[in-house]
Amino acid sequence: MGVLPLQFKEGQNAELLGLTGDEVFSIRDLGGNLHSKQEVTVEALHTDGVKIRFNTIARLDSPVEVEYFVHGGILPAMARKMMG
């Protein structure tokens, strides 16, 4: 897959959530029905084993951006279209 841009929800930021950048992140809620500006649950596993969950907004702002993401980026999406 491509890179999924995420935005913190209003009133959230890395500092308030206790994120340092050393976490391992897992993204949930990306089933087959991805759509523009979808709310996405993120799990962050800290190095000490503590896991936190928070919601973000997927910054895929148009159906075209969703299509590119689902196909792994603009180049794979265009290649699939050209191949029929």
PDB file of N, CA, C and O in Angstrom:
ATOM      1  N   MET A   1       0.827  -1.187   0.000  1.00  0.00           N
ATOM      2  CA  MET A   1       0.000   0.000   0.000  1.00  0.00           C
ATOM      3  C   MET A   1       0.863   1.239   0.000  1.00  0.00           C
ATOM      4  O   MET A   1       2.064   1.190   0.263  1.00  0.00           O
ATOM      5  N   GLY A   2       0.224   2.343  -0.300  1.00  0.00           N
ATOM      6  CA  GLY A   2       0.916   3.622  -0.269  1.00  0.00           C
ATOM      7  C   GLY A   2       1.019   4.169   1.144  1.00  0.00           C
ATOM      8  O   GLY A   2       0.692   3.482   2.112  1.00  0.00           O
ATOM      9  N   VAL A   3       1.468   5.388   1.252  1.00  0.00           N
ATOM     10  CA  VAL A   3       1.590   6.053   2.544  1.00  0.00           C
ATOM     11  C   VAL A   3       0.245   6.681   2.882  1.00  0.00           C
ATOM     12  O   VAL A   3      -0.340   7.389   2.064  1.00  0.00           O
ATOM     13  N   LEU A   4      -0.240   6.419   4.089  1.00  0.00           N
ATOM     14  CA  LEU A   4      -1.524   6.964   4.521  1.00  0.00           C
ATOM     15  C   LEU A   4      -1.299   8.200   5.385  1.00  0.00           C
ATOM     16  O   LEU A   4      -0.833   8.077   6.518  1.00  0.00           O
ATOM     17  N   PRO A   5      -1.619   9.385   4.876  1.00  0.00           N
ATOM     18  CA  PRO A   5      -1.461  10.591   5.694  1.00  0.00           C
ATOM     19  C   PRO A   5      -2.569  10.669   6.734  1.00  0.00           C
ATOM     20  O   PRO A   5      -3.749  10.544   6.408  1.00  0.00           O
ATOM     21  N   LEU A   6      -2.178  10.877   7.989  1.00  0.00           N
ATOM     22  CA  LEU A   6      -3.137  10.962   9.093  1.00  0.00           C
ATOM     23  C   LEU A   6      -3.024  12.317   9.773  1.00  0.00           C
ATOM     24  O   LEU A   6      -1.950  12.915   9.828  1.00  0.00           O
ATOM     25  N   GLN A   7      -4.139  12.783  10.284  1.00  0.00           N
ATOM     26  CA  GLN A   7      -4.179  14.048  11.010  1.00  0.00           C
ATOM     27  C   GLN A   7      -4.784  13.790  12.375  1.00  0.00           C
ATOM     28  O   GLN A   7      -5.792  13.092  12.488  1.00  0.00           O
ATOM     29  N   PHE A   8      -4.172  14.353  13.423  1.00  0.00           N
ATOM     30  CA  PHE A   8      -4.772  14.263  14.744  1.00  0.00           C
ATOM     31  C   PHE A   8      -6.133  14.932  14.724  1.00  0.00           C
ATOM     32  O   PHE A   8      -6.361  15.879  13.972  1.00  0.00           O
ATOM     33  N   LYS A   9      -7.031  14.433  15.552  1.00  0.00           N
ATOM     34  CA  LYS A   9      -8.337  15.069  15.692  1.00  0.00           C
ATOM     35  C   LYS A   9      -8.176  16.351  16.494  1.00  0.00           C
ATOM     36  O   LYS A   9      -7.179  16.540  17.192  1.00  0.00           O
ATOM     37  N   GLU A  10      -9.150  17.217  16.389  1.00  0.00           N
ATOM     38  CA  GLU A  10      -9.141  18.499  17.084  1.00  0.00           C
ATOM     39  C   GLU A  10      -8.837  18.292  18.570  1.00  0.00           C
ATOM     40  O   GLU A  10      -9.458  17.457  19.227  1.00  0.00           O
ATOM     41  N   GLY A  11      -7.887  19.053  19.087  1.00  0.00           N
ATOM     42  CA  GLY A  11      -7.538  18.984  20.499  1.00  0.00           C
ATOM     43  C   GLY A  11      -6.498  17.935  20.840  1.00  0.00           C
ATOM     44  O   GLY A  11      -6.106  17.818  22.002  1.00  0.00           O
ATOM     45  N   GLN A  12      -6.039  17.167  19.857  1.00  0.00           N
ATOM     46  CA  GLN A  12      -5.015  16.150  20.100  1.00  0.00           C
ATOM     47  C   GLN A  12      -3.704  16.576  19.453  1.00  0.00           C
ATOM     48  O   GLN A  12      -3.687  17.332  18.482  1.00  0.00           O
ATOM     49  N   ASN A  13      -2.617  16.079  20.009  1.00  0.00           N
ATOM     50  CA  ASN A  13      -1.309  16.192  19.377  1.00  0.00           C
ATOM     51  C   ASN A  13      -0.411  15.143  20.002  1.00  0.00           C
ATOM     52  O   ASN A  13      -0.806  14.471  20.954  1.00  0.00           O
ATOM     53  N   ALA A  14       0.790  14.998  19.475  1.00  0.00           N
ATOM     54  CA  ALA A  14       1.705  13.958  19.950  1.00  0.00           C
ATOM     55  C   ALA A  14       2.037  14.141  21.423  1.00  0.00           C
ATOM     56  O   ALA A  14       2.095  13.168  22.175  1.00  0.00           O
ATOM     57  N   GLU A  15       2.251  15.365  21.830  1.00  0.00           N
ATOM     58  CA  GLU A  15       2.611  15.630  23.231  1.00  0.00           C
ATOM     59  C   GLU A  15       1.478  15.233  24.185  1.00  0.00           C
ATOM     60  O   GLU A  15       1.716  14.563  25.190  1.00  0.00           O
ATOM     61  N   LEU A  16       0.268  15.641  23.873  1.00  0.00           N
ATOM     62  CA  LEU A  16      -0.871  15.304  24.740  1.00  0.00           C
ATOM     63  C   LEU A  16      -1.108  13.800  24.818  1.00  0.00           C
ATOM     64  O   LEU A  16      -1.554  13.293  25.848  1.00  0.00           O
ATOM     65  N   LEU A  17      -0.812  13.084  23.735  1.00  0.00           N
ATOM     66  CA  LEU A  17      -0.990  11.629  23.710  1.00  0.00           C
ATOM     67  C   LEU A  17       0.214  10.885  24.290  1.00  0.00           C
ATOM     68  O   LEU A  17       0.165   9.666  24.452  1.00  0.00           O
ATOM     69  N   GLY A  18       1.286  11.601  24.600  1.00  0.00           N
ATOM     70  CA  GLY A  18       2.476  10.967  25.154  1.00  0.00           C
ATOM     71  C   GLY A  18       3.303  10.221  24.123  1.00  0.00           C
ATOM     72  O   GLY A  18       4.011   9.273  24.464  1.00  0.00           O
ATOM     73  N   LEU A  19       3.223  10.638  22.865  1.00  0.00           N
ATOM     74  CA  LEU A  19       3.969   9.979  21.800  1.00  0.00           C
ATOM     75  C   LEU A  19       5.365  10.582  21.685  1.00  0.00           C
ATOM     76  O   LEU A  19       5.528  11.802  21.713  1.00  0.00           O
ATOM     77  N   THR A  20       6.366   9.719  21.556  1.00  0.00           N
ATOM     78  CA  THR A  20       7.752  10.176  21.477  1.00  0.00           C
ATOM     79  C   THR A  20       8.384   9.920  20.119  1.00  0.00           C
ATOM     80  O   THR A  20       9.423  10.502  19.807  1.00  0.00           O
ATOM     81  N   GLY A  21       7.781   9.061  19.305  1.00  0.00           N
ATOM     82  CA  GLY A  21       8.361   8.677  18.030  1.00  0.00           C
ATOM     83  C   GLY A  21       9.047   7.325  18.079  1.00  0.00           C
ATOM     84  O   GLY A  21       9.464   6.796  17.050  1.00  0.00           O
ATOM     85  N   ASP A  22       9.164   6.761  19.289  1.00  0.00           N
ATOM     86  CA  ASP A  22       9.781   5.441  19.446  1.00  0.00           C
ATOM     87  C   ASP A  22       8.757   4.308  19.398  1.00  0.00           C
ATOM     88  O   ASP A  22       9.130   3.139  19.494  1.00  0.00           O
ATOM     89  N   GLU A  23       7.500   4.630  19.255  1.00  0.00           N
ATOM     90  CA  GLU A  23       6.428   3.640  19.271  1.00  0.00           C
ATOM     91  C   GLU A  23       6.375   2.860  17.961  1.00  0.00           C
ATOM     92  O   GLU A  23       6.902   3.276  16.929  1.00  0.00           O
ATOM     93  N   VAL A  24       5.716   1.717  18.057  1.00  0.00           N
ATOM     94  CA  VAL A  24       5.343   0.948  16.865  1.00  0.00           C
ATOM     95  C   VAL A  24       3.851   1.198  16.670  1.00  0.00           C
ATOM     96  O   VAL A  24       3.054   0.996  17.586  1.00  0.00           O
ATOM     97  N   PHE A  25       3.480   1.637  15.470  1.00  0.00           N
ATOM     98  CA  PHE A  25       2.099   2.026  15.201  1.00  0.00           C
ATOM     99  C   PHE A  25       1.390   0.972  14.364  1.00  0.00           C
ATOM    100  O   PHE A  25       1.962   0.404  13.434  1.00  0.00           O
ATOM    101  N   SER A  26       0.137   0.725  14.713  1.00  0.00           N
ATOM    102  CA  SER A  26      -0.742  -0.144  13.938  1.00  0.00           C
ATOM    103  C   SER A  26      -1.981   0.665  13.597  1.00  0.00           C
ATOM    104  O   SER A  26      -2.510   1.395  14.435  1.00  0.00           O
ATOM    105  N   ILE A  27      -2.436   0.530  12.365  1.00  0.00           N
ATOM    106  CA  ILE A  27      -3.607   1.274  11.917  1.00  0.00           C
ATOM    107  C   ILE A  27      -4.750   0.294  11.730  1.00  0.00           C
ATOM    108  O   ILE A  27      -4.598  -0.735  11.072  1.00  0.00           O
ATOM    109  N   ARG A  28      -5.886   0.616  12.306  1.00  0.00           N
ATOM    110  CA  ARG A  28      -7.078  -0.217  12.252  1.00  0.00           C
ATOM    111  C   ARG A  28      -8.127   0.420  11.348  1.00  0.00           C
ATOM    112  O   ARG A  28      -7.936   1.530  10.850  1.00  0.00           O
ATOM    113  N   ASP A  29      -9.224  -0.280  11.140  1.00  0.00           N
ATOM    114  CA  ASP A  29     -10.400   0.254  10.433  1.00  0.00           C
ATOM    115  C   ASP A  29     -10.167   0.525   8.951  1.00  0.00           C
ATOM    116  O   ASP A  29     -10.829   1.391   8.380  1.00  0.00           O
ATOM    117  N   LEU A  30      -9.247  -0.188   8.319  1.00  0.00           N
ATOM    118  CA  LEU A  30      -9.012   0.061   6.896  1.00  0.00           C
ATOM    119  C   LEU A  30      -9.602  -1.026   6.028  1.00  0.00           C
ATOM    120  O   LEU A  30      -9.036  -1.359   4.986  1.00  0.00           O
ATOM    121  N   GLY A  31     -10.727  -1.585   6.434  1.00  0.00           N
ATOM    122  CA  GLY A  31     -11.355  -2.634   5.649  1.00  0.00           C
ATOM    123  C   GLY A  31     -11.544  -2.226   4.204  1.00  0.00           C
ATOM    124  O   GLY A  31     -11.003  -1.205   3.777  1.00  0.00           O
ATOM    125  N   GLY A  32     -12.279  -2.977   3.462  1.00  0.00           N
ATOM    126  CA  GLY A  32     -12.452  -2.738   2.043  1.00  0.00           C
ATOM    127  C   GLY A  32     -13.271  -1.523   1.693  1.00  0.00           C
ATOM    128  O   GLY A  32     -13.506  -1.267   0.512  1.00  0.00           O
ATOM    129  N   ASN A  33     -13.715  -0.764   2.675  1.00  0.00           N
ATOM    130  CA  ASN A  33     -14.615   0.356   2.412  1.00  0.00           C
ATOM    131  C   ASN A  33     -13.975   1.687   2.786  1.00  0.00           C
ATOM    132  O   ASN A  33     -14.607   2.511   3.446  1.00  0.00           O
ATOM    133  N   LEU A  34     -12.742   1.905   2.378  1.00  0.00           N
ATOM    134  CA  LEU A  34     -12.024   3.140   2.682  1.00  0.00           C
ATOM    135  C   LEU A  34     -12.658   4.295   1.918  1.00  0.00           C
ATOM    136  O   LEU A  34     -12.996   4.161   0.742  1.00  0.00           O
ATOM    137  N   HIS A  35     -12.820   5.442   2.601  1.00  0.00           N
ATOM    138  CA  HIS A  35     -13.388   6.616   1.937  1.00  0.00           C
ATOM    139  C   HIS A  35     -12.680   7.888   2.397  1.00  0.00           C
ATOM    140  O   HIS A  35     -11.914   7.871   3.361  1.00  0.00           O
ATOM    141  N   SER A  36     -12.940   8.969   1.711  1.00  0.00           N
ATOM    142  CA  SER A  36     -12.302  10.260   1.997  1.00  0.00           C
ATOM    143  C   SER A  36     -12.565  10.690   3.436  1.00  0.00           C
ATOM    144  O   SER A  36     -13.680  10.573   3.945  1.00  0.00           O
ATOM    145  N   LYS A  37     -11.509  11.193   4.080  1.00  0.00           N
ATOM    146  CA  LYS A  37     -11.581  11.765   5.429  1.00  0.00           C
ATOM    147  C   LYS A  37     -12.171  10.815   6.458  1.00  0.00           C
ATOM    148  O   LYS A  37     -12.840  11.245   7.398  1.00  0.00           O
ATOM    149  N   GLN A  38     -11.927   9.540   6.281  1.00  0.00           N
ATOM    150  CA  GLN A  38     -12.425   8.508   7.199  1.00  0.00           C
ATOM    151  C   GLN A  38     -11.717   8.603   8.544  1.00  0.00           C
ATOM    152  O   GLN A  38     -10.523   8.900   8.599  1.00  0.00           O
ATOM    153  N   GLU A  39     -12.438   8.354   9.618  1.00  0.00           N
ATOM    154  CA  GLU A  39     -11.826   8.267  10.939  1.00  0.00           C
ATOM    155  C   GLU A  39     -11.130   6.917  11.054  1.00  0.00           C
ATOM    156  O   GLU A  39     -11.713   5.881  10.734  1.00  0.00           O
ATOM    157  N   VAL A  40      -9.888   6.934  11.511  1.00  0.00           N
ATOM    158  CA  VAL A  40      -9.055   5.740  11.580  1.00  0.00           C
ATOM    159  C   VAL A  40      -8.508   5.598  12.993  1.00  0.00           C
ATOM    160  O   VAL A  40      -8.016   6.568  13.570  1.00  0.00           O
ATOM    161  N   THR A  41      -8.590   4.398  13.554  1.00  0.00           N
ATOM    162  CA  THR A  41      -8.044   4.123  14.876  1.00  0.00           C
ATOM    163  C   THR A  41      -6.585   3.719  14.751  1.00  0.00           C
ATOM    164  O   THR A  41      -6.232   2.865  13.937  1.00  0.00           O
ATOM    165  N   VAL A  42      -5.737   4.343  15.569  1.00  0.00           N
ATOM    166  CA  VAL A  42      -4.310   4.041  15.600  1.00  0.00           C
ATOM    167  C   VAL A  42      -3.979   3.458  16.967  1.00  0.00           C
ATOM    168  O   VAL A  42      -4.423   3.977  17.991  1.00  0.00           O
ATOM    169  N   GLU A  43      -3.198   2.380  16.982  1.00  0.00           N
ATOM    170  CA  GLU A  43      -2.668   1.827  18.223  1.00  0.00           C
ATOM    171  C   GLU A  43      -1.178   2.111  18.237  1.00  0.00           C
ATOM    172  O   GLU A  43      -0.474   1.834  17.266  1.00  0.00           O
ATOM    173  N   ALA A  44      -0.702   2.663  19.338  1.00  0.00           N
ATOM    174  CA  ALA A  44       0.715   2.955  19.494  1.00  0.00           C
ATOM    175  C   ALA A  44       1.240   2.092  20.637  1.00  0.00           C
ATOM    176  O   ALA A  44       0.743   2.162  21.761  1.00  0.00           O
ATOM    177  N   LEU A  45       2.246   1.282  20.336  1.00  0.00           N
ATOM    178  CA  LEU A  45       2.868   0.419  21.337  1.00  0.00           C
ATOM    179  C   LEU A  45       4.187   1.059  21.745  1.00  0.00           C
ATOM    180  O   LEU A  45       5.127   1.144  20.955  1.00  0.00           O
ATOM    181  N   HIS A  46       4.237   1.513  23.009  1.00  0.00           N
ATOM    182  CA  HIS A  46       5.455   2.131  23.547  1.00  0.00           C
ATOM    183  C   HIS A  46       6.515   1.066  23.801  1.00  0.00           C
ATOM    184  O   HIS A  46       6.196  -0.118  23.914  1.00  0.00           O
ATOM    185  N   THR A  47       7.755   1.478  23.890  1.00  0.00           N
ATOM    186  CA  THR A  47       8.865   0.544  24.119  1.00  0.00           C
ATOM    187  C   THR A  47       8.743  -0.188  25.445  1.00  0.00           C
ATOM    188  O   THR A  47       9.313  -1.266  25.609  1.00  0.00           O
ATOM    189  N   ASP A  48       7.999   0.388  26.403  1.00  0.00           N
ATOM    190  CA  ASP A  48       7.806  -0.281  27.703  1.00  0.00           C
ATOM    191  C   ASP A  48       6.612  -1.237  27.695  1.00  0.00           C
ATOM    192  O   ASP A  48       6.257  -1.792  28.735  1.00  0.00           O
ATOM    193  N   GLY A  49       5.991  -1.432  26.529  1.00  0.00           N
ATOM    194  CA  GLY A  49       4.884  -2.374  26.399  1.00  0.00           C
ATOM    195  C   GLY A  49       3.505  -1.764  26.575  1.00  0.00           C
ATOM    196  O   GLY A  49       2.503  -2.447  26.363  1.00  0.00           O
ATOM    197  N   VAL A  50       3.427  -0.493  26.957  1.00  0.00           N
ATOM    198  CA  VAL A  50       2.139   0.183  27.135  1.00  0.00           C
ATOM    199  C   VAL A  50       1.570   0.512  25.755  1.00  0.00           C
ATOM    200  O   VAL A  50       2.264   1.041  24.887  1.00  0.00           O
ATOM    201  N   LYS A  51       0.296   0.187  25.578  1.00  0.00           N
ATOM    202  CA  LYS A  51      -0.380   0.433  24.300  1.00  0.00           C
ATOM    203  C   LYS A  51      -1.454   1.492  24.510  1.00  0.00           C
ATOM    204  O   LYS A  51      -2.219   1.427  25.471  1.00  0.00           O
ATOM    205  N   ILE A  52      -1.506   2.455  23.616  1.00  0.00           N
ATOM    206  CA  ILE A  52      -2.594   3.439  23.650  1.00  0.00           C
ATOM    207  C   ILE A  52      -3.301   3.427  22.304  1.00  0.00           C
ATOM    208  O   ILE A  52      -2.717   3.073  21.279  1.00  0.00           O
ATOM    209  N   ARG A  53      -4.555   3.816  22.327  1.00  0.00           N
ATOM    210  CA  ARG A  53      -5.375   3.923  21.114  1.00  0.00           C
ATOM    211  C   ARG A  53      -5.888   5.348  21.017  1.00  0.00           C
ATOM    212  O   ARG A  53      -6.247   5.972  22.015  1.00  0.00           O
ATOM    213  N   PHE A  54      -5.913   5.844  19.788  1.00  0.00           N
ATOM    214  CA  PHE A  54      -6.491   7.156  19.551  1.00  0.00           C
ATOM    215  C   PHE A  54      -7.007   7.193  18.116  1.00  0.00           C
ATOM    216  O   PHE A  54      -6.573   6.421  17.261  1.00  0.00           O
ATOM    217  N   ASN A  55      -7.926   8.092  17.877  1.00  0.00           N
ATOM    218  CA  ASN A  55      -8.524   8.217  16.548  1.00  0.00           C
ATOM    219  C   ASN A  55      -7.895   9.379  15.794  1.00  0.00           C
ATOM    220  O   ASN A  55      -7.549  10.405  16.378  1.00  0.00           O
ATOM    221  N   THR A  56      -7.755   9.200  14.500  1.00  0.00           N
ATOM    222  CA  THR A  56      -7.211  10.214  13.608  1.00  0.00           C
ATOM    223  C   THR A  56      -8.131  10.340  12.400  1.00  0.00           C
ATOM    224  O   THR A  56      -9.095   9.589  12.253  1.00  0.00           O
ATOM    225  N   ILE A  57      -7.818  11.289  11.555  1.00  0.00           N
ATOM    226  CA  ILE A  57      -8.555  11.466  10.306  1.00  0.00           C
ATOM    227  C   ILE A  57      -7.609  11.114   9.160  1.00  0.00           C
ATOM    228  O   ILE A  57      -6.514  11.667   9.063  1.00  0.00           O
ATOM    229  N   ALA A  58      -8.032  10.196   8.294  1.00  0.00           N
ATOM    230  CA  ALA A  58      -7.251   9.861   7.108  1.00  0.00           C
ATOM    231  C   ALA A  58      -7.360  11.021   6.131  1.00  0.00           C
ATOM    232  O   ALA A  58      -8.460  11.377   5.710  1.00  0.00           O
ATOM    233  N   ARG A  59      -6.238  11.609   5.771  1.00  0.00           N
ATOM    234  CA  ARG A  59      -6.240  12.761   4.877  1.00  0.00           C
ATOM    235  C   ARG A  59      -6.146  12.335   3.423  1.00  0.00           C
ATOM    236  O   ARG A  59      -5.279  12.783   2.672  1.00  0.00           O
ATOM    237  N   LEU A  60      -7.056  11.466   3.056  1.00  0.00           N
ATOM    238  CA  LEU A  60      -7.321  11.161   1.653  1.00  0.00           C
ATOM    239  C   LEU A  60      -8.547  11.993   1.332  1.00  0.00           C
ATOM    240  O   LEU A  60      -9.668  11.620   1.676  1.00  0.00           O
ATOM    241  N   ASP A  61      -8.333  13.114   0.678  1.00  0.00           N
ATOM    242  CA  ASP A  61      -9.373  14.132   0.592  1.00  0.00           C
ATOM    243  C   ASP A  61     -10.291  14.027  -0.618  1.00  0.00           C
ATOM    244  O   ASP A  61     -11.236  14.804  -0.748  1.00  0.00           O
ATOM    245  N   SER A  62     -10.022  13.075  -1.503  1.00  0.00           N
ATOM    246  CA  SER A  62     -10.882  12.920  -2.674  1.00  0.00           C
ATOM    247  C   SER A  62     -10.939  11.447  -3.058  1.00  0.00           C
ATOM    248  O   SER A  62     -10.068  10.669  -2.669  1.00  0.00           O
ATOM    249  N   PRO A  63     -11.950  11.064  -3.814  1.00  0.00           N
ATOM    250  CA  PRO A  63     -12.018   9.673  -4.269  1.00  0.00           C
ATOM    251  C   PRO A  63     -10.795   9.243  -5.080  1.00  0.00           C
ATOM    252  O   PRO A  63     -10.404   8.077  -5.033  1.00  0.00           O
ATOM    253  N   VAL A  64     -10.196  10.163  -5.815  1.00  0.00           N
ATOM    254  CA  VAL A  64      -9.001   9.833  -6.593  1.00  0.00           C
ATOM    255  C   VAL A  64      -7.849   9.483  -5.661  1.00  0.00           C
ATOM    256  O   VAL A  64      -7.121   8.526  -5.924  1.00  0.00           O
ATOM    257  N   GLU A  65      -7.666  10.236  -4.574  1.00  0.00           N
ATOM    258  CA  GLU A  65      -6.611   9.940  -3.607  1.00  0.00           C
ATOM    259  C   GLU A  65      -6.839   8.582  -2.955  1.00  0.00           C
ATOM    260  O   GLU A  65      -5.884   7.844  -2.715  1.00  0.00           O
ATOM    261  N   VAL A  66      -8.100   8.245  -2.665  1.00  0.00           N
ATOM    262  CA  VAL A  66      -8.412   6.926  -2.106  1.00  0.00           C
ATOM    263  C   VAL A  66      -8.014   5.841  -3.104  1.00  0.00           C
ATOM    264  O   VAL A  66      -7.402   4.841  -2.730  1.00  0.00           O
ATOM    265  N   GLU A  67      -8.361   6.040  -4.363  1.00  0.00           N
ATOM    266  CA  GLU A  67      -8.023   5.053  -5.403  1.00  0.00           C
ATOM    267  C   GLU A  67      -6.514   4.854  -5.493  1.00  0.00           C
ATOM    268  O   GLU A  67      -6.041   3.719  -5.553  1.00  0.00           O
ATOM    269  N   TYR A  68      -5.758   5.947  -5.503  1.00  0.00           N
ATOM    270  CA  TYR A  68      -4.299   5.835  -5.570  1.00  0.00           C
ATOM    271  C   TYR A  68      -3.757   5.083  -4.361  1.00  0.00           C
ATOM    272  O   TYR A  68      -2.876   4.235  -4.504  1.00  0.00           O
ATOM    273  N   PHE A  69      -4.269   5.382  -3.183  1.00  0.00           N
ATOM    274  CA  PHE A  69      -3.803   4.714  -1.968  1.00  0.00           C
ATOM    275  C   PHE A  69      -4.088   3.214  -2.023  1.00  0.00           C
ATOM    276  O   PHE A  69      -3.214   2.398  -1.731  1.00  0.00           O
ATOM    277  N   VAL A  70      -5.304   2.860  -2.395  1.00  0.00           N
ATOM    278  CA  VAL A  70      -5.705   1.451  -2.439  1.00  0.00           C
ATOM    279  C   VAL A  70      -4.825   0.665  -3.412  1.00  0.00           C
ATOM    280  O   VAL A  70      -4.549  -0.514  -3.186  1.00  0.00           O
ATOM    281  N   HIS A  71      -4.387   1.311  -4.485  1.00  0.00           N
ATOM    282  CA  HIS A  71      -3.561   0.638  -5.487  1.00  0.00           C
ATOM    283  C   HIS A  71      -2.066   0.757  -5.214  1.00  0.00           C
ATOM    284  O   HIS A  71      -1.254   0.334  -6.036  1.00  0.00           O
ATOM    285  N   GLY A  72      -1.689   1.332  -4.057  1.00  0.00           N
ATOM    286  CA  GLY A  72      -0.283   1.403  -3.691  1.00  0.00           C
ATOM    287  C   GLY A  72       0.448   2.626  -4.204  1.00  0.00           C
ATOM    288  O   GLY A  72       1.678   2.662  -4.171  1.00  0.00           O
ATOM    289  N   GLY A  73      -0.266   3.617  -4.673  1.00  0.00           N
ATOM    290  CA  GLY A  73       0.349   4.846  -5.168  1.00  0.00           C
ATOM    291  C   GLY A  73      -0.120   5.167  -6.568  1.00  0.00           C
ATOM    292  O   GLY A  73      -0.828   4.379  -7.196  1.00  0.00           O
ATOM    293  N   ILE A  74       0.280   6.332  -7.055  1.00  0.00           N
ATOM    294  CA  ILE A  74      -0.196   6.798  -8.363  1.00  0.00           C
ATOM    295  C   ILE A  74       0.348   5.933  -9.505  1.00  0.00           C
ATOM    296  O   ILE A  74      -0.382   5.639 -10.451  1.00  0.00           O
ATOM    297  N   LEU A  75       1.612   5.525  -9.432  1.00  0.00           N
ATOM    298  CA  LEU A  75       2.169   4.733 -10.537  1.00  0.00           C
ATOM    299  C   LEU A  75       1.500   3.372 -10.676  1.00  0.00           C
ATOM    300  O   LEU A  75       1.113   3.007 -11.787  1.00  0.00           O
ATOM    301  N   PRO A  76       1.346   2.598  -9.592  1.00  0.00           N
ATOM    302  CA  PRO A  76       0.632   1.322  -9.751  1.00  0.00           C
ATOM    303  C   PRO A  76      -0.817   1.509 -10.215  1.00  0.00           C
ATOM    304  O   PRO A  76      -1.326   0.702 -10.993  1.00  0.00           O
ATOM    305  N   ALA A  77      -1.485   2.573  -9.739  1.00  0.00           N
ATOM    306  CA  ALA A  77      -2.869   2.815 -10.161  1.00  0.00           C
ATOM    307  C   ALA A  77      -2.941   3.104 -11.662  1.00  0.00           C
ATOM    308  O   ALA A  77      -3.819   2.591 -12.355  1.00  0.00           O
ATOM    309  N   MET A  78      -2.017   3.925 -12.158  1.00  0.00           N
ATOM    310  CA  MET A  78      -2.000   4.248 -13.585  1.00  0.00           C
ATOM    311  C   MET A  78      -1.638   3.014 -14.413  1.00  0.00           C
ATOM    312  O   MET A  78      -2.220   2.794 -15.476  1.00  0.00           O
ATOM    313  N   ALA A  79      -0.701   2.221 -13.947  1.00  0.00           N
ATOM    314  CA  ALA A  79      -0.312   1.004 -14.665  1.00  0.00           C
ATOM    315  C   ALA A  79      -1.498   0.047 -14.777  1.00  0.00           C
ATOM    316  O   ALA A  79      -1.714  -0.550 -15.832  1.00  0.00           O
ATOM    317  N   ARG A  80      -2.266  -0.104 -13.697  1.00  0.00           N
ATOM    318  CA  ARG A  80      -3.448  -0.974 -13.738  1.00  0.00           C
ATOM    319  C   ARG A  80      -4.474  -0.465 -14.746  1.00  0.00           C
ATOM    320  O   ARG A  80      -5.074  -1.247 -15.484  1.00  0.00           O
ATOM    321  N   LYS A  81      -4.669   0.854 -14.768  1.00  0.00           N
ATOM    322  CA  LYS A  81      -5.625   1.427 -15.725  1.00  0.00           C
ATOM    323  C   LYS A  81      -5.184   1.183 -17.155  1.00  0.00           C
ATOM    324  O   LYS A  81      -5.994   0.839 -18.016  1.00  0.00           O
ATOM    325  N   MET A  82      -3.894   1.362 -17.402  1.00  0.00           N
ATOM    326  CA  MET A  82      -3.376   1.203 -18.764  1.00  0.00           C
ATOM    327  C   MET A  82      -3.429  -0.258 -19.222  1.00  0.00           C
ATOM    328  O   MET A  82      -3.562  -0.532 -20.415  1.00  0.00           O
ATOM    329  N   MET A  83      -3.325  -1.185 -18.282  1.00  0.00           N
ATOM    330  CA  MET A  83      -3.327  -2.603 -18.626  1.00  0.00           C
ATOM    331  C   MET A  83      -4.746  -3.141 -18.777  1.00  0.00           C
ATOM    332  O   MET A  83      -4.949  -4.284 -19.190  1.00  0.00           O
ATOM    333  N   GLY A  84      -5.713  -2.312 -18.442  1.00  0.00           N
ATOM    334  CA  GLY A  84      -7.088  -2.687 -18.673  1.00  0.00           C
ATOM    335  C   GLY A  84      -7.721  -3.322 -17.507  1.00  0.00           C
ATOM    336  O   GLY A  84      -8.893  -3.692 -17.567  1.00  0.00           O
TER     337      GLY A  84
END
